[in-house]
Amino acid sequence: MDTTLNSNVNFFEVVGRILVGIALLASVIFNAGVPVWFALLAIYPVMTAIIAWDPIYAVASKVIAFFESHHFGHKGPMAV
């Protein structure tokens, strides 16, 4: 059964998200010119990597499936 909460982030994306999170945190720690709030940007990629699920991917896949199921762009009969 396919649900919305199934993993939608593959292994390579998990590794990439963790590396992005580490890079964001390292930029705050090792560079005095970067504001401290910049570290908050690391929360999203790290958390989505940990749980291997991205809510933006989940919504996008539902929207795409909706439009594909309704034959978006299909022209019906012309009204007279």
VEXDREN-381887 format. One line per field, with one value per residue (C-alpha): residue number from 1; x, y, z; residue in three letters. Coordinates in Angstrom, 1 decimal, decimal comma. Example, Ala and Ser with C-alpha at 12.3 -4.5 7.8 and 13.67 -1.06 7.14 Angstrom:
# residues 2
pator = 1_2
u = 12,3_13,7
v = -4,5_-1,1
w = 7,8_7,1
vexmi = ALA_SER
//
This chain:
# residues 80
pator = 1_2_3_4_5_6_7_8_9_10_11_12_13_14_15_16_17_18_19_20_21_22_23_24_25_26_27_28_29_30_31_32_33_34_35_36_37_38_39_40_41_42_43_44_45_46_47_48_49_50_51_52_53_54_55_56_57_58_59_60_61_62_63_64_65_66_67_68_69_70_71_72_73_74_75_76_77_78_79_80
u = 0,0_1,4_0,8_1,8_4,2_6,3_9,9_10,2_13,9_16,5_19,9_21,8_19,4_19,8_23,6_23,3_20,9_23,1_26,1_24,2_23,2_26,7_27,9_25,4_26,3_30,0_29,6_28,1_30,7_33,8_32,9_32,3_30,6_27,7_24,7_23,8_20,2_21,7_22,1_18,3_18,4_20,1_17,0_15,0_17,6_18,9_15,4_14,2_17,3_16,8_13,2_13,8_10,6_10,1_6,7_7,3_8,0_4,8_2,6_4,2_3,6_-0,1_-0,6_1,0_-1,1_-4,2_-3,6_-2,5_-5,7_-7,9_-6,2_-5,1_-5,1_-7,5_-10,0_-13,6_-16,4_-17,1_-20,4_-22,7
v = 0,0_3,4_6,1_9,8_8,9_6,4_7,3_9,7_10,6_8,2_7,4_9,9_12,7_11,8_12,1_15,3_16,8_15,9_17,4_20,6_20,8_20,3_23,0_25,4_24,8_24,9_28,3_29,7_28,1_28,9_32,3_35,3_37,2_34,8_35,6_33,0_32,7_31,2_28,0_27,6_27,0_23,6_22,3_21,5_19,4_17,6_16,7_15,5_13,4_11,8_10,8_10,2_12,0_15,5_17,2_19,4_16,2_14,6_17,6_17,9_14,3_14,5_17,6_16,0_12,8_14,9_16,7_13,5_11,7_14,5_14,7_18,3_20,0_17,6_19,4_18,3_18,6_22,2_23,7_25,1
w = 0,0_-1,0_1,5_1,8_4,6_2,7_2,2_-0,7_-0,4_-1,7_-0,2_-2,4_-1,4_2,2_2,0_0,1_2,6_5,5_3,8_3,1_6,7_7,9_5,5_6,8_10,4_9,6_7,8_11,0_13,3_11,4_9,7_12,0_9,2_8,9_11,1_13,8_12,5_9,3_11,2_11,4_7,6_8,4_10,2_7,1_5,1_8,2_9,5_6,1_5,8_9,2_8,5_4,7_3,9_2,4_2,8_-0,3_-2,4_-0,9_-1,8_-5,3_-6,1_-5,0_-7,1_-10,1_-9,7_-9,4_-12,7_-14,5_-13,3_-14,6_-18,0_-17,6_-20,9_-22,6_-24,8_-24,6_-27,1_-28,2_-27,0_-29,6
vexmi = MET_ASP_THR_THR_LEU_ASN_SER_ASN_VAL_ASN_PHE_PHE_GLU_VAL_VAL_GLY_ARG_ILE_LEU_VAL_GLY_ILE_ALA_LEU_LEU_ALA_SER_VAL_ILE_PHE_ASN_ALA_GLY_VAL_PRO_VAL_TRP_PHE_ALA_LEU_LEU_ALA_ILE_TYR_PRO_VAL_MET_THR_ALA_ILE_ILE_ALA_TRP_ASP_PRO_ILE_TYR_ALA_VAL_ALA_SER_LYS_VAL_ILE_ALA_PHE_PHE_GLU_SER_HIS_HIS_PHE_GLY_HIS_LYS_GLY_PRO_MET_ALA_VAL
//
